[in-house]
Amino acid sequence: MIQNNYNSRFPTISFRIDNMIKKKLEKEANKKQITTTALAQEIIRNFFIDSSAKNKEDLDNELLKARLEKIKVETKYLQLKNDYFANFNKPLSDSGTRILSRAYNHQKIVAPEDQHQSPYDEANKRFQCVDCPTIFPFGSMDGFLNQMLEYKNHIVAKHNRELNAIEKDVFSKITFQGVSKQK
């Protein structure tokens, strides 16, 4: 009974290794003056302890990023309310506050590298901002080049970010294919 309990708590693991790895294990074990089995156990323990510590660090970093994003959104919301008061000398109405609160507190914050949408609307032959509904139509080759530059300026000025990987890829490979369709 005692032996079964011991075996279930400390099971035996057996595996084969290359001769070269065995020699390295023996060499390291001799340096530390322990057996090769003890060294192998130490390596396995350290691997799992380190990986769990890394996972905890990753979770902590993600939590800090999420908190920072929440603070940014709340700051943006409060700044908008303050700007309204500064411009109109009266507080935002209750219905306006509710609408803004929902818009800012429940918005999904997407990192630029997580976006999977191209800025080029192939069906209508025009550019459309992936962050807002702004459209950049063009009527000629010069207009095409101007709108491409205008899109890049729009992203920096309005959304305070650089082009993401997909946008850069699209702008490096796209060619003029005709005039934009009007809607």
C-alpha positions in Angstrom: 0.0 0.0 0.0 2.8 2.4 0.9 4.7 1.6 -2.2 1.7 2.2 -4.4 1.2 5.6 -2.8 4.8 6.5 -3.3 4.8 5.3 -7.0 1.6 7.4 -7.7 3.1 10.5 -6.1 6.6 10.1 -7.7 6.1 8.2 -11.0 9.1 6.9 -12.9 9.8 8.4 -16.3 12.1 6.6 -18.7 13.4 7.7 -22.1 16.4 7.3 -24.3 18.8 10.0 -25.4 21.7 10.3 -27.9 25.1 9.2 -26.8 26.4 12.8 -27.3 23.7 14.2 -25.0 24.5 11.5 -22.4 28.2 12.5 -22.4 27.3 16.2 -22.0 24.9 15.3 -19.1 27.7 13.3 -17.5 30.2 16.1 -17.9 27.9 18.6 -16.4 26.9 16.2 -13.6 30.6 15.7 -12.7 31.1 19.5 -12.6 28.2 19.8 -10.1 29.2 16.5 -8.3 25.7 15.0 -8.7 24.4 12.0 -10.7 23.2 12.3 -14.3 19.7 11.4 -13.2 19.6 14.2 -10.6 20.9 16.6 -13.2 18.1 15.5 -15.6 15.5 16.0 -12.9 16.9 19.4 -12.2 16.8 20.4 -15.8 13.2 19.2 -16.2 12.1 21.0 -12.9 13.8 24.2 -14.0 12.1 24.1 -17.4 8.7 23.9 -15.9 9.3 26.4 -13.2 10.8 28.9 -15.7 8.0 28.4 -18.3 5.3 28.9 -15.6 7.1 32.1 -14.5 7.3 33.3 -18.1 3.5 32.6 -18.5 2.8 34.6 -15.4 4.9 37.5 -16.6 3.1 37.4 -20.0 -0.2 37.5 -18.2 0.9 40.4 -16.0 2.1 42.3 -19.1 -1.2 41.7 -20.9 -3.1 42.9 -17.8 -1.1 46.0 -17.6 -1.6 46.7 -21.3 -5.4 46.2 -20.9 -5.4 48.6 -18.0 -3.5 51.2 -19.9 -5.8 50.9 -22.8 -8.8 51.3 -20.5 -7.3 54.4 -19.0 -6.6 55.9 -22.4 -10.2 55.3 -23.5 -11.5 56.9 -20.3 -9.2 59.9 -20.7 -10.4 60.3 -24.3 -14.0 60.2 -23.1 -13.4 62.8 -20.4 -11.5 65.0 -22.8 -14.4 65.0 -25.2 -16.8 66.0 -22.4 -14.4 68.8 -21.3 -14.0 70.0 -24.9 -17.8 70.2 -25.3 -18.1 72.2 -22.1 -15.3 74.5 -23.2 -16.8 75.1 -26.6 -20.5 75.5 -25.7 -20.2 76.7 -22.0 -22.6 74.1 -20.8 -22.3 70.5 -19.9 -23.1 67.7 -22.3 -26.7 66.6 -22.1 -27.6 63.3 -20.3 -28.5 61.6 -23.6 -25.2 62.7 -25.1 -23.3 61.5 -22.1 -25.0 58.1 -22.3 -24.2 57.8 -26.1 -20.6 58.9 -25.6 -20.2 56.6 -22.6 -21.4 53.6 -24.6 -19.3 54.5 -27.6 -16.0 54.9 -25.6 -16.5 52.4 -22.8 -17.6 49.5 -25.0 -15.5 50.1 -28.0 -13.1 47.3 -29.0 -9.6 48.5 -29.0 -7.7 46.8 -31.9 -4.0 47.1 -32.2 -2.8 48.0 -35.7 -1.0 44.7 -36.1 -4.3 42.9 -35.4 -6.2 44.5 -38.2 -6.9 42.2 -41.2 -8.6 44.7 -43.5 -7.1 46.2 -46.7 -7.6 49.9 -47.2 -8.3 49.3 -51.0 -11.9 48.8 -52.0 -11.4 46.8 -55.2 -15.0 46.7 -56.2 -15.3 50.5 -56.2 -11.7 51.2 -57.0 -11.1 53.6 -54.1 -9.4 53.7 -50.7 -11.3 53.5 -47.5 -10.0 54.1 -44.0 -9.9 50.9 -41.9 -10.5 52.9 -38.7 -13.3 55.2 -39.8 -15.7 55.5 -42.8 -13.6 58.1 -44.7 -13.4 57.4 -48.4 -10.7 58.5 -50.8 -12.0 58.2 -54.4 -9.8 59.1 -57.4 -10.5 60.1 -61.0 -7.1 59.8 -62.7 -3.6 58.4 -62.2 -2.5 61.7 -60.5 -5.6 61.6 -58.3 -4.7 57.9 -57.4 -1.3 58.9 -56.2 -2.6 62.0 -54.4 -5.3 59.9 -52.6 -2.7 57.4 -51.6 -0.7 60.2 -50.0 -3.9 61.7 -48.5 -4.8 58.3 -46.9 -1.3 58.1 -45.3 -1.6 61.7 -44.0 -5.2 60.9 -42.7 -4.0 57.9 -40.7 -1.3 59.9 -39.0 -3.4 63.1 -38.4 -6.7 61.6 -37.5 -5.8 58.2 -35.9 -2.4 59.1 -34.5 -0.7 56.0 -35.8 1.6 54.8 -38.6 0.4 52.5 -41.4 0.0 48.9 -40.3 1.7 46.0 -42.2 -1.3 45.3 -44.4 -1.6 48.9 -45.4 2.1 49.2 -46.2 1.9 46.0 -48.2 -1.2 47.2 -50.2 0.5 50.6 -51.0 3.7 48.9 -52.1 1.9 46.5 -54.5 -1.1 48.4 -55.8 -1.3 49.9 -59.3 -3.8 52.3 -60.9 -6.7 50.2 -62.4 -9.1 52.9 -63.4 -11.4 55.6 -62.1 -13.3 55.2 -58.9 -17.0 54.3 -59.1 -19.4 57.0 -57.7 -22.1 56.0 -55.2 
